[in-house]
Amino acid sequence: MKKVFYFSLGLLFLVLIFLGAYNFVFKNNVNDPTVAIDGKTLTNKEPFTEEKPLSISISPFLNEDVSDVSISLDGFLFYYSLDDQALKKATLEGKDKTVLLSNLPGTPTRILWSPKKDRVLLFLKQSTGESFWYSVDIATKTLIPLKAEISRIAWNNLGDTLLYQYTDFTTGKRTLNTARPDGTAWKKIVDVSRDTYIAPIPQSASISFWSRPNAFEATSFESVGITGESRKTLLSEKFGADYLWSPNGEKVLVSTSSEKGGKGMFLGSMNANGGEFQSLATPTLISKVVWSKDNKTIYFALPGSIPENAVLPNDYFEKSLHTKDTFWKLDMSNGKKTRLTELKEVVQNFDSTNLLLSPDESTLFFTDRVTKRLYRIEL
């Protein structure tokens, strides 16, 4: 019996030594992958933190279906109410709702608020099925129809000039142009060869432009002076790419397909001249990102539940593909990612878009693409 006892004791001792060695060598191996909350496997070079989240809840807001929400510097929400079919204004607490404009001559499918929110551009679908851009002066409630050949449009930084793409229906030739808010006094900037997105470069008089994101086509991201001078290519050969400038115009976020054909998306960044490109190891879309005023921090939604055979970004915007998002904060200086909410607090699926920060950055707003409801996260 003693031999059996000592044999068993020795065997137990060896097992304990083995388990201890396993924990030390394997379980604590810094090269082991960790599983991100969207189910994707990330290596230790892609550090998603497990610190205490910054927030504890996600709450619905305004109690009406909305689209194209924007926030003014003095702390008011501007949005289109799908329930009331009207442009409206409210406080950041959801109070004092005011109708700015109703009885529109069509259904808005795109709305672009000017920086000062005193004007708005509406892309209205008519009963005939055709859609046209209108420029609206909020104070006078005046709608001015713009040229039918305008297909892409944006405000300049001051909100006193239109930037738009004009397509000659006869020749198919495309140009980028400027005009007054009422569409008059137009001037050509440059010729372009493909359907082109436009964005002003913050803190400058220049603009940036790039071809419509397509997983099967390489994007050319360019900049040019407002009068057509100093045109240059900042980045090229990125498939399905979309771009978002930092508030000071010194950096650009880039969401791009990992390869031709869009088998995955990742977020990267570069400087204003197109240099220092680096991956941020974050699989998300520009439409799910917002910059902080410090130009060093971004808040983003991390999409999950994306089919393996999805072509991104094409399928996300062209088909009924919806994501299941979680919410994060990224420090651009060190790549550190911090969860904003506890997983248990995300009690429903969110496919978030149009992320916005309140002027004091105490609240993050987003619109759910499925329910058309506005939500907020207290930071």
Summary of the structure (lengths in Angstrom):
residues: 379
radius of gyration: 24.9
end to end distance: 65.9
largest distance: 104.3
contacts: 1158
relative contact order: 0.12
helix: 10%
strand: 45%
